[in-house]
């Protein structure tokens, strides 16, 4: 017995095999777990960078003042808001090409982080703290639930069309809000709907990370989950800001 399980082909000093992620898993659990770890390491670095950049924007009052008080600052701000969408196209094209994918990922993350920082600069600290705490709780809870449910045979791929349709409706609703402001209640409804939609996207993209992303798509998988978390945080900021005003 000290030599290990001979029938299973293991020895006492051998490492235990990686846990199977879902029933009927055909690929190597070790390789899939390695991919998942890589994705979450990249995601953690992205969120850390976002927190640092956003905190710098909030603490250095000259930064938001410059962007809010001059035409040059306003033009630069608009460019920085558009930059993530510009970078997203080459990032998708080169998502499997190292190290170009990581360089584009860094530019994309900094641009998003700056937009988050500018939003936080004009939001009360209490609202930011509430949104950050709730985002953290929701992300950890939904991630744990998805891993648990997938291990028991659940599949969340059916959410894709519904979430995409909901996202289009949300974008149209936001555009209507810009043209015809409907007041504080509509901002709260928008924030609540956005929070629900991006919570669904966290489950959907986590399910894809467990089952569907290939080993070369770790950057794009991290980007998808990063955008879900950031959009959830921004939605909660909108919801709490409307309720706080």
N, C-alpha and C positions, 0 to 999 in steps of 0.2 A: 504493500500500500504506500510505502514511503517513496517508491519510484514513480508514483503517479498512476493515472488510469491507462493501462496498456491498451485496452480495447479502443479507447477514444484516441489513442495515438499521442498522448500528452505525457510530459514528464513533470516531476515535482518542481523543477526550476523554470518551466515554460510559462509564458504569460497566458492569462486566460483570453479566449477569443472575444472579439468585440461583440457587443450586444446587437442582435438583429433589430432593425428599426421598425419593420412592418412585416406582416405575414406574407409569405411567398417571395421574399426578397431574393433576387437572383444574383445581384452583384456582391462584391466583397464588402462586408460590413466595416472592415478596417479602413478601406479606401473611402467609403462614404463618410465615416466619422472624421477622417482626416480632412476631407473637404469641408465638412460642417465647422470644424474647429478653425480652419483657415478663414472661412467666411465671417465667423463671429469675431475673430481677432481683428480683421479689417474693419468690420462694423464698429467695434469698440474704439479703434483709433479714430475713425471718422467722427464718432460722437464726442470723443475727447477733444479733438480739434475744433469741433463746432462750439463746445462749451468754452474753450479758451478764447476763440475769436469773438464770440458773442459777448463774453465777459469784458474783453478789452474795449469793444465798441461801447458798451454800457458805461464802463468806468471812466473812459476818456471822453469827457463831455464835448471836447472840441470836435470830435469826429461827427456825431449826429448834428451838431450845430453847423458845421461846414456844409453838410449835404442838404440841410433844411433852409439855409440862409443865402444861398447863391445859385445863380443859373448854372455855373460850372459844376457845382456840387450836385445839383439836381440832374444834370446830364450824365455825370459819372454814376450817380445812383441808378438811373434808368438802365445804363449800360451793364452795371453789375447785376441788375435783376434779370436782364436778358441773357447774360453770359452763361448761366447753367443750361439753358435750352440750346445755346449754340454748341457748348461742349458735349452735350448729351449725344448728339449725332455721331461725331467721331469716336466718342467713348463706346457707343454700341458697335460701330464698325470694327474698332480695334480692341474689343473687349477680351479677346483671347491672345493678344500679342503683347508679350512682356518685353521691356518695361514701359512701353507706350501707354498701356492701359492704366498702370499705376500713376504715371505722370498726369494723365487726363483726369484720373480720379481725384488727385490732389487739388487740381484747379477747380474742378466741379465742387468739391467739398468746401473749399475756402469761399467760393462764391455763394453757396447756399448758407454757409455760416455767417457771412456778412449780412445777408438779408434777414436772417434770424436775429442777429444782434441789433439791427436797425429797428426791427419790430419791438424787441424787448426794451430798447432805449426809450420808447414812448409808452411803456406799460409799467404799471406799479409793481414794485418788488413782491408784494403779497400775491398778486395774480400770477406772476412768473413762477414763484415757489409752488403755488397750488397746482399749476399746469405741469410743472416738472415732476412733482411727486406723483400725480395721477398718471402721467405718461409712463413713468417707471413701473408703477404697479400694474398697469394694463399690459405693457409689453412683456414683463416677466410672466404674468398670469396666462396670457394668451399663448406665449411660446411654450410654457410648460403643458398647457392643455392640449396644444396641437401635437406635441411629441407623444403625450399620453394617448390621445385619440387615434393617432396614426398607428401606434404600436398595437392597438386593438382592432385594426382593419378599417378605420374610417378614412374616407377620401374626400378632400375638399376642392377638387378640381372643378366641380360643378359651380363653385362660387364665381369663377372667372367672368362669364357673360353678365351675371347680375351686378357684380361690382363695377364692371366697365360701364354698363348702362347707368348705374347710380352716379358714377363719376361724371359722365357727360351731363346728367341732369344737374349735378352740383355746380359744374362750371357755368352752365346756362343761368342757373339761379344767381350765382355770384355776379355774372355780367349784368343781369337785370338790376341787381342791387346797386351796381355802379351807376347805371343810367337813371334808375328811379329808386332812390333810397326809401326804404319802407320802415325805418325806425329801429329802435333797440330790440324789439321782439323778433324781428326778422333776422337780426345778427345772431341772436341766441339760437334760433331755429337752424340757421346756416352752420353755426359752430357745432351744434349737437348732431346734425346729419353728417357733417364732415367727420366728426369723431367716430361715429358708428361705421361709416364707409371705410375709413382707414384702419379701424380695428379689424374689420373683415379682411382687408388686404394683408394685414400682419399674419393672420391665420393662413390665408391663401398662399402667400409667398414663403412662409415657413414650410408649408406642405410641399411646395415646389423644391425647396432646398433639400428636404429629406429624400425626395423621390426623383426629381426630374432634371435639375440642373446638371450639366456635364462637368467634368473635372476641370475643364479650361474656362468655365464661365463663372469662376468665383467672384470676379470683380463685379460683373453685372448682377449677380445674386445679392452681393453686399449693397450695391446701389439701390436695388429694388426695396430691400428691407429698410435701408437708411431713409429713403424718401417716405416710406410708410410711417416711420417713427417721427420724422420731422413734421410731416403734415398732420399727424395726430396731435403733436405738441402745439402747432399753430392753431389748429381747430379748437383746442381747449383754451388757448389764449383768447381767441375770439369769443368763445362762450363765456368765460369768466370775466372778461373785460366788459362785455355787454351787461352782465349781471351786477358788476361792481360799480358801474357808472350811474 
